Amino acid sequence: MSYDLRAVIADEEMLHVATRDVSAARLASIGQGLSLMPMTDALFEAVADGSGDGAWGFQRFPGGFEKVLAGWSAGGPVAYVEAEYFGGVGEQRAAVWDAGTLALAPLHVDEGEPFPPAGSPVSQALRRLGVATRAGEDEFSAVGLDRHRHNEAWVS
């Protein structure tokens, strides 16, 4: 079984306002006042500035998108997250922008590496967005990022 996620996550209202002029943006509510916007092919094309992709150590990050995220973060913290697993083995990446600057430098855990004591990159980013957890769960589970196994399923 595989799992892949490449998405922007931020406050639901703020993300609605920030993306109102981005026709390719599709948002899905994930709880705790947050929305997820999958990085679909259409969104990638809409927000890329033509300088390539794969920046910041991410697998699918449009060129120049960090400037867009920095701008959006004037309204509150914005995370870009990636997670890819197959057969229980995989990797995660995450970064957070807030108040126009990079607030959580890109974190990356490669295949076979253990998560740091602070938690997985995605959970650390979600924590910066204010996600609360209950005993025995992490931020990833608290907002139900395990509900869909594939990126596009969030908005289909």
C-alpha positions in Angstrom: 0.0 0.0 0.0 1.2 3.5 -0.8 0.6 6.9 0.7 1.5 10.2 -0.9 0.7 13.8 0.3 2.0 17.0 -1.1 0.0 20.0 0.2 -0.2 23.4 1.8 -1.9 23.4 5.2 -3.1 26.6 6.9 -6.0 28.2 8.8 -9.2 27.5 6.8 -10.4 31.1 6.5 -6.9 32.5 5.8 -6.3 30.0 3.1 -9.7 30.7 1.4 -8.8 34.4 1.3 -5.2 33.8 0.1 -6.2 31.5 -2.7 -9.3 33.4 -4.0 -7.5 34.4 -7.2 -5.9 30.9 -7.7 -8.5 29.1 -9.8 -6.6 25.8 -9.5 -6.7 25.9 -5.7 -8.9 23.1 -4.2 -9.3 23.1 -0.4 -10.4 20.4 2.0 -11.2 21.0 5.6 -9.1 18.7 7.9 -10.4 19.9 11.3 -9.1 22.1 14.1 -9.8 25.1 11.9 -7.3 24.0 9.2 -7.6 23.3 5.5 -5.4 21.3 3.2 -4.7 22.3 -0.4 -3.1 19.5 -2.4 -0.3 20.3 -4.8 -2.1 19.0 -7.9 -0.6 19.3 -11.4 -3.0 22.2 -12.1 -2.0 24.1 -8.9 1.7 23.5 -9.6 1.3 25.1 -13.0 -0.7 28.0 -11.6 1.8 29.0 -8.9 5.1 28.1 -10.5 7.3 31.0 -11.7 9.1 29.0 -14.3 12.3 28.5 -12.3 11.9 24.7 -11.9 10.8 22.6 -9.0 12.3 20.5 -6.3 13.5 23.5 -4.4 14.0 23.6 -0.6 14.6 19.8 -0.6 11.0 19.0 -1.5 10.1 16.6 -4.3 7.2 18.6 -5.7 7.7 22.3 -4.9 7.1 24.9 -7.7 9.8 27.3 -8.4 9.3 30.6 -6.6 6.5 29.1 -4.5 8.3 30.1 -1.3 7.6 33.7 -2.1 3.9 32.9 -2.5 3.8 31.1 0.8 5.7 33.9 2.5 3.1 36.4 1.2 0.2 34.2 2.3 1.7 33.8 5.8 1.1 37.5 6.5 -2.3 36.2 7.6 -1.0 33.4 9.8 1.3 30.4 9.6 1.3 28.3 6.4 2.9 24.9 6.1 4.0 23.0 3.0 4.3 19.2 3.7 5.2 16.1 1.8 4.9 12.5 2.9 5.5 9.5 0.7 5.3 5.8 1.9 5.2 2.4 0.3 4.8 -0.7 2.4 5.3 1.3 5.6 8.6 2.7 4.6 9.0 6.3 3.3 10.0 9.9 4.0 8.6 13.2 5.1 9.4 16.9 4.5 7.8 20.0 5.9 8.4 23.8 6.3 6.4 26.6 7.8 6.2 30.3 6.9 4.8 32.8 9.3 4.6 36.7 9.2 6.3 36.7 5.8 9.4 34.7 6.8 10.5 31.1 7.1 9.5 30.1 10.7 10.4 26.3 10.5 13.2 25.5 8.2 12.6 22.6 5.8 12.8 19.4 7.8 13.4 16.1 6.1 13.5 12.5 7.4 14.7 10.0 4.7 13.6 6.5 4.3 14.9 4.3 7.1 15.7 7.2 9.4 13.9 7.5 12.8 11.8 10.5 13.5 13.6 13.0 15.9 12.3 13.3 19.5 10.3 16.4 18.4 8.2 14.2 16.1 7.9 13.7 12.3 8.5 16.7 10.1 4.7 16.9 9.3 3.7 16.7 12.9 6.2 19.4 13.8 4.8 21.7 11.1 1.2 21.0 12.3 2.2 21.8 15.8 3.4 25.2 14.6 -0.1 25.7 13.1 -1.6 25.0 16.5 -2.8 21.5 16.2 -3.7 19.9 19.5 -3.4 16.2 20.3 -4.8 13.8 22.8 -2.8 11.2 24.7 -1.4 8.5 22.4 -1.8 10.5 19.1 0.4 12.7 17.1 -0.5 15.8 15.1 -0.6 13.9 11.8 -3.4 11.6 13.3 -5.1 14.4 15.2 -6.1 16.1 11.9 -6.8 12.9 10.1 -4.1 13.1 7.5 -4.5 9.3 7.2 -8.0 9.6 5.8 -6.8 9.5 2.2 -3.9 7.6 0.8 -3.4 9.7 -2.3 -3.0 13.4 -2.8 -5.8 14.1 -5.3 -8.3 12.1 -3.1 -8.5 15.1 -0.8 -10.5 17.1 -3.3 -12.2 14.4 -5.5 
